[in-house]
Amino acid sequence: MIELAELFRRDLTRLMQELQAFNDEEALWRISPGVSNSAGNLTLHLEGNLREYIGRQLGRVPYTRQRSLEFSLRDIPAAELTQRIEAVKELVPGIVAGLTPAELQSTYPEMVFGAPISTLQLLLSLYGHLNYHMGQIDYLRRVLTGGAKIEFAGL
């Protein structure tokens, strides 16, 4: 599944571009009225999500997810968040690209959404989840810093 692997690589690069575009590092941890998560916490959540469901479950890379910390940690420097996403970008595409057609069609090893689904269905859900939260991060960056649109990396 080379195509999906490349989309994960591209969009994790774009997530790093978002983080680097925060001209005020404190803004990474602020929230806007009516919003419950900061861009920093959404980034930690994406890291944990991808490390768990792709890295650990499919790639068998040791990882112990602490989901509650994804939403409670604060004030991690932007450079560290970027490094963490860079590490995920090095991990996820290789695992996804290495999956065979049979593995993609097989039932995902854990019941994530209350019913069995294929590994491919879960990967597509994870890709959508990544982009959903990236949109939130982009919106928060623009609102909290007055930042403009980013010219994102292509494929």
N, C-alpha and C positions, 0 to 999 in steps of 0.2 A: 504494500500500500504506500508506494513512493509518493504519490500525489498528496495524500493526507499528511504524511510525514513532513513534506515540504511546506504545507500550509501551517502546521504547528511551528516549524522553524521560523517562517516569515512572521507569524503573529507574535511569537515570543520576542523576536527582534523588535517588533513594533511596541510591545509592552515596555521593553527597555528604553525605547525612544520616548515613550510617555513619561517614564520615571525621570529621565534626564531633562525633560522639558519643564519640570517643576522648578521655577526660578526661586522659589521660597521653600526650603526643605521642611519647615514647620507645617506648610500647607499639606504635605503628604499625610499628616496625621489629624488634620482638621476635618470636620464634617460640615455640611451645609444644612440649613433648616429642612426638616422632613426626611433627612437621610441618616441611616443608622451606622454606616461604615465609612471609614476613611479610605483614601486611595492606597495608603500603606497597608491597611488591614486587608483590603481586597487583593492586593498583590501577594501577601502572605497566604491568603486563602487559595489563590490560584496555584501557588507553589505547592502547598500541602495536597491539594486536590490531584494535581498531575503526578506528583511523586508517589502518592498512594495508589491511584487507580491505574496508572501506566507503569511507573517505575517499579513499585513493589509487586503489584498483582501480575503484571504481564512480563516485566523484565527481571523479576526476582531480585531486585536491588533492595538490600535491607533498608528499612525505613519504619519509624514508629511515629505515626501521625498524632499530633496533639491539637485537634481541631479547635478547641476552645481558645488556645493561645493565638490562633490565626486572627481572632477577633478582639483579643485583649492586649496583646503586646503593643507597645507604642515606642516612638522615637528611635527606631532603628535608622541609621543613616541611609540616605538615598544610595550611596555607593554600595553598601552592603546588600540592599534590596536588589540592585542591579546585578551584583555578583551572584546572588541566589537564583535569579531568573536566568542568567547566563548558564549556570550549572544545569538548570532544568532544560534549557534549550539544547545543551549538549547531550542530555539523557534521552528525552522523549522522542525526537525524530528517529533516532537509531532503533529504538525498540519498535516503534510503529512500522518503520520500513522493513524490519526483519520478520514481521508476522506473515505466515503463510496464508494462502486462501482458506485452507481448512481451519486454521486458528481463528481467522476473522469470522468465519461462519459458526464456529463453536460457541456454546453458551459461555458467557463471561463467568469467571470463577466465583464471583460473589453476587448475591442478589442486592442490587443497588437501589432499584426503583420499586421494590415490592413484588416484582415478577421477573422470571428469567428473561434475559435478552442476549443477543449475540454480542460478541466482542466488537464487531464493527458498529453495531448500534450504540454501544457505550462510547466508543471512540468518537463517533459523530456527536453524541451528547456532550462529551467533554470539550470538543472543539467549539460547539455552540456556547457552552458555559464560559470558556475562555473569552470569546468575543463579546458576550453579554457584559461581563465584568470589565473588559477593556473599554467598552463604551461608557460605562459608569465612571471609570478612572479618567477618561478623556473629558467627560462633562465636568467632573469635580475639579480637574486641573484648570479648565477654562473659567469656571465660576469663581474659584478661590484665588486664582493668580492673575486673572485677566489675560491669560495666555491665548494665543491664536492657534489656528489649525496647524497640524504638523504635516510635513511632507514625509509620508511613511516610506519605509523600505519596500521595494517590490520583491518579486520572487527571484 
